[in-house]
Amino acid sequence: MDSRLIERVNELEMLVAYQDDTLQATQQTLQIQQRQIQQIERQLNLLTDFLKSLKEPQIKALNEETPPPHY
């Protein structure tokens, strides 16, 4: 084979190996980010539920209160 052809094949093999490494690193990063997103979604749901509970009246209206025992 021609030495230029062998050199070109070697370059292409190195490029493919580099792209494979980059792809694996990207996949790992994506998995980490997906776990972080899921954790943030759980925290957001908890916070949303907490804020909704604060909107509910904590004090009953006067007509809903039971009268004190001395009445």
C-alpha positions in Angstrom: 0.0 0.0 0.0 1.0 3.6 -0.6 2.5 5.2 2.5 0.1 8.2 2.1 -2.9 5.9 2.1 -1.6 4.1 5.3 -1.1 7.5 6.9 -4.6 8.6 6.0 -6.1 5.3 7.4 -4.2 5.9 10.6 -5.5 9.4 10.9 -9.0 8.3 10.3 -8.6 5.5 12.9 -7.4 8.1 15.4 -10.3 10.4 14.6 -12.8 7.6 15.1 -11.2 6.7 18.4 -11.3 10.3 19.6 -15.0 10.6 18.6 -15.8 7.4 20.4 -14.1 8.8 23.6 -16.0 12.0 23.2 -19.3 10.2 22.7 -18.8 8.1 25.8 -18.0 11.2 27.9 -21.0 12.9 26.5 -23.2 10.0 27.4 -21.9 9.9 30.9 -22.5 13.7 31.3 -26.0 13.2 29.9 -26.8 10.5 32.5 -25.5 12.6 35.3 -27.6 15.6 34.1 -30.7 13.4 33.7 -30.3 12.2 37.4 -29.9 15.9 38.4 -33.0 16.9 36.5 -35.0 14.1 38.2 -33.8 15.2 41.6 -34.7 18.8 40.9 -38.2 17.7 39.7 -38.8 15.8 42.9 -37.6 18.8 44.9 -39.9 21.1 42.9 -42.9 18.8 43.4 -42.2 18.8 47.2 -41.9 22.6 47.2 -45.1 23.0 45.2 -47.0 20.8 47.6 -45.6 22.7 50.5 -46.6 26.1 49.0 -50.1 24.7 48.2 -50.5 23.7 51.8 -49.7 27.3 52.8 -52.4 28.6 50.6 -55.0 26.6 52.5 -56.5 28.5 55.4 -54.8 27.6 58.7 -57.5 29.4 60.7 -61.1 28.4 60.5 -63.8 30.9 59.9 -65.8 31.9 62.9 -68.9 30.0 61.8 -66.7 26.9 61.4 -65.2 27.1 64.9 -66.7 25.1 67.7 -67.7 27.3 70.6 -65.6 27.2 73.7 -66.9 24.8 76.5 -68.1 27.7 78.7 -70.8 28.7 76.2 
